[in-house]
Amino acid sequence: MREQDKHMSEMPLSAAADMPPEAQARYSAFMQRKVTQLQQELLQIDAYQARIEKLDASMTARLHELTVGVFWPHRAADLDLMLELGTGYVALDEIDRPLSSAMSCRVGDDYAMLGMMVTTPRLQAQGTGRRLLRRVMADCLGRDLRLSATRSGYRLYQDAGFVPVGLIYQHQGVVRPIHAPAPMSGLEIRPFDPHTDLAALRALDTHAYGAARDVMMDAFLARSETVVAWRDGAMAGFGSMRNFGKGKVIGPLVAEQDEMAMHLAAHFLMQNAGQFIRLDTLVQSERFGAFLAAAGMGVFDTVTEMRLGRLRRAITGPLTYGLAMQSLG
Ligand SMILES: CC(C)(COP(=O)(O)OP(=O)(O)OC[C@H]1O[C@@H](n2cnc3c(N)ncnc32)[C@H](O)[C@@H]1OP(=O)(O)O)[C@@H](O)C(=O)NCCC(=O)NCCS
C-alpha cells in the first residue's frame, strides 16, 4: 500500500483512542478505496457522467435544488449560512444539474461537523454519497467528526466508522399560548449584551458543544435574538432564536437543567404564539419534551447524532438543549 493511502486509511491515534475496534476497522475499509486523481473528479451515476466540484458561495441555488428534492425545509438564506461557514463538494451532470452534495464545517484545528449530505432521490444507492463522504472525511483527516444522521444516511455513516452518540428529537409546530414557568429563585432572563456577555456565552457554548466555535457562534448571534440566564452575577445559560426553514428555530440553547432550559425557551415561545417554531434537542428529558409538546411543538422526527473520534459533547454541567441546525450541531 502506498504511504499516502496508508495514512488515509488509519484512524489518527487521537481519534482511535476513544473508538471501538470494530468502528476503526470499518473506517479503514471505508477510507482505503484508491481512486486516481482523474477518477476523483468524475463520476458515472446511472446514465449521467458527473463531475465533482468544490462548493462555493455562488452555489446556493444548486444546493437548494438538492435540499428541496429531499423535502428539507432550508430557505436559501439558511444555505447561504452553510456556505459561509463550511466547505464541500457537489456532483454536477453535463448540463450543471446538481446530483449530490456533502459538506464539512471545520472548527479550530481538531474538530469538524459534517452535513448537507444529499443525493437526488432518483440517483440514490449508487455509490455517490459514499464517494463524496469519503472526500469530505479525507479533507478533515485528524479531526474529531460529528454529524446528525437521518435514517437513510445511518448505514453509510456506520460503514464509515461513525458510532452513535444519542438521539436528536426534532420538536416543531405552530406555537400555542403558554403560561410562564414557575419562577426559579435568583434566575433572571435578560437580553444578551454583545459588549459584556460575549466571552461568557462563548465559554458556555464551548463547554456544552465540545469545541470553541467562535466564528460559527458569531454568525448565529448576528442573525438571532439572544437572551441569557443570569444568576448570582454570572451567566448560567443562554438561548438564541433566528429565522430558519418554515419559521424560526430556537438554538443554540444551553442550560444547566430542564427548568432553566424551559425558562429560556419560554421567553421566545410566549412572544411567538401562532408562529411555526422548531427546536432540535439532544437532551433525553421527558419534562422538557412535555413542555415543548404542551406549547404545540410535538416530536416531528428523530435523527441520530454520530461521532468519529472523541466524545466531545458535555454530559455534565451546562448542556446543549437546542441545536442551531442539524448540519452544524
Ligand atoms: C444519505 C444519502 C445522502 C446517501 O447518498 P447515496 O448517494 O444514496 O449514497 P450511496 O449510494 O453511497 O449509498 C450508501 C448507502 O446508503 C444506502 N441508502 C441510500 N439511499 C438510501 C435510502 N433512501 N434509504 C435507506 N438507505 C439508503 C445505500 O443502500 C447504501 O448502503 P449499502 O452500501 O449498504 O448498500 C441519500 O440517501 C440521501 O440524500 N438521503 C436523503 C437526505 C438525507 O437524509 N441525507 C442524510 C443526512 S445525514
The ligand as an SDF file (V2000), in Angstrom:
LIG
                    3D

 48 50  0  0  0  0  0  0  0  0999 V2000
  -27.9720    9.5740    2.7000 C   0  0  0  0  0  0  0  0  0  0  0  0
  -27.7110    9.8410    1.2310 C   0  0  0  0  0  0  0  0  0  0  0  0
  -27.0330   11.1890    1.0850 C   0  0  0  0  0  0  0  0  0  0  0  0
  -26.8010    8.7450    0.6920 C   0  0  0  0  0  0  0  0  0  0  0  0
  -26.4630    9.0670   -0.6360 O   0  0  0  0  0  0  0  0  0  0  0  0
  -26.3470    7.9630   -1.7560 P   0  0  0  0  0  0  0  0  0  0  0  0
  -25.7900    8.5990   -2.9740 O   0  0  0  0  0  0  0  0  0  0  0  0
  -27.6200    7.2460   -1.9090 O   0  0  0  0  0  0  0  0  0  0  0  0
  -25.2520    7.0320   -1.0800 O   0  0  0  0  0  0  0  0  0  0  0  0
  -24.6760    5.6600   -1.5940 P   0  0  0  0  0  0  0  0  0  0  0  0
  -25.2390    5.3090   -2.9430 O   0  0  0  0  0  0  0  0  0  0  0  0
  -23.2140    5.7450   -1.4640 O   0  0  0  0  0  0  0  0  0  0  0  0
  -25.2810    4.6280   -0.5760 O   0  0  0  0  0  0  0  0  0  0  0  0
  -24.7770    4.4960    0.7180 C   0  0  0  0  0  0  0  0  0  0  0  0
  -25.6410    3.5390    1.4810 C   0  0  0  0  0  0  0  0  0  0  0  0
  -26.8800    4.1710    1.8310 O   0  0  0  0  0  0  0  0  0  0  0  0
  -27.9640    3.3370    1.4170 C   0  0  0  0  0  0  0  0  0  0  0  0
  -29.0530    4.2110    1.0060 N   0  0  0  0  0  0  0  0  0  0  0  0
  -29.0270    5.1240    0.0320 C   0  0  0  0  0  0  0  0  0  0  0  0
  -30.2050    5.7480   -0.0260 N   0  0  0  0  0  0  0  0  0  0  0  0
  -30.9860    5.2290    0.9430 C   0  0  0  0  0  0  0  0  0  0  0  0
  -32.3170    5.4820    1.3950 C   0  0  0  0  0  0  0  0  0  0  0  0
  -33.0850    6.4130    0.8210 N   0  0  0  0  0  0  0  0  0  0  0  0
  -32.7810    4.7590    2.4430 N   0  0  0  0  0  0  0  0  0  0  0  0
  -32.0090    3.8300    3.0500 C   0  0  0  0  0  0  0  0  0  0  0  0
  -30.7290    3.5590    2.6720 N   0  0  0  0  0  0  0  0  0  0  0  0
  -30.2490    4.2610    1.6270 C   0  0  0  0  0  0  0  0  0  0  0  0
  -27.4240    2.5630    0.2570 C   0  0  0  0  0  0  0  0  0  0  0  0
  -28.1360    1.3690    0.0440 O   0  0  0  0  0  0  0  0  0  0  0  0
  -26.0010    2.3010    0.6840 C   0  0  0  0  0  0  0  0  0  0  0  0
  -25.9250    1.2080    1.5860 O   0  0  0  0  0  0  0  0  0  0  0  0
  -25.0750   -0.0870    1.1920 P   0  0  0  0  0  0  0  0  0  0  0  0
  -23.7360    0.4200    0.7800 O   0  0  0  0  0  0  0  0  0  0  0  0
  -25.0480   -0.8680    2.4410 O   0  0  0  0  0  0  0  0  0  0  0  0
  -25.8230   -0.6910    0.0730 O   0  0  0  0  0  0  0  0  0  0  0  0
  -29.0400    9.8060    0.4250 C   0  0  0  0  0  0  0  0  0  0  0  0
  -29.7230    8.6250    0.7420 O   0  0  0  0  0  0  0  0  0  0  0  0
  -29.9620   10.9620    0.6650 C   0  0  0  0  0  0  0  0  0  0  0  0
  -29.8300   12.0170    0.0430 O   0  0  0  0  0  0  0  0  0  0  0  0
  -30.9430   10.8110    1.5700 N   0  0  0  0  0  0  0  0  0  0  0  0
  -31.9150   11.8630    1.8270 C   0  0  0  0  0  0  0  0  0  0  0  0
  -31.2840   13.0460    2.5430 C   0  0  0  0  0  0  0  0  0  0  0  0
  -30.6500   12.5880    3.8080 C   0  0  0  0  0  0  0  0  0  0  0  0
  -31.3130   12.0230    4.6730 O   0  0  0  0  0  0  0  0  0  0  0  0
  -29.3470   12.8500    3.9430 N   0  0  0  0  0  0  0  0  0  0  0  0
  -28.5460   12.3980    5.0480 C   0  0  0  0  0  0  0  0  0  0  0  0
  -28.3470   13.4850    6.0040 C   0  0  0  0  0  0  0  0  0  0  0  0
  -27.4230   12.9010    7.3680 S   0  0  0  0  0  0  0  0  0  0  0  0
  1  2  1  0
  2  3  1  0
  2  4  1  0
  2 36  1  0
  4  5  1  0
  5  6  1  0
  6  7  2  0
  6  8  1  0
  6  9  1  0
  9 10  1  0
 10 11  2  0
 10 12  1  0
 10 13  1  0
 13 14  1  0
 14 15  1  0
 15 16  1  0
 15 30  1  0
 16 17  1  0
 17 18  1  0
 17 28  1  0
 18 19  1  0
 18 27  1  0
 19 20  2  0
 20 21  1  0
 21 22  1  0
 21 27  2  0
 22 23  1  0
 22 24  2  0
 24 25  1  0
 25 26  2  0
 26 27  1  0
 28 29  1  0
 28 30  1  0
 30 31  1  0
 31 32  1  0
 32 33  2  0
 32 34  1  0
 32 35  1  0
 36 37  1  0
 36 38  1  0
 38 39  2  0
 38 40  1  0
 40 41  1  0
 41 42  1  0
 42 43  1  0
 43 44  2  0
 43 45  1  0
 45 46  1  0
 46 47  1  0
 47 48  1  0
M  END
$$$$
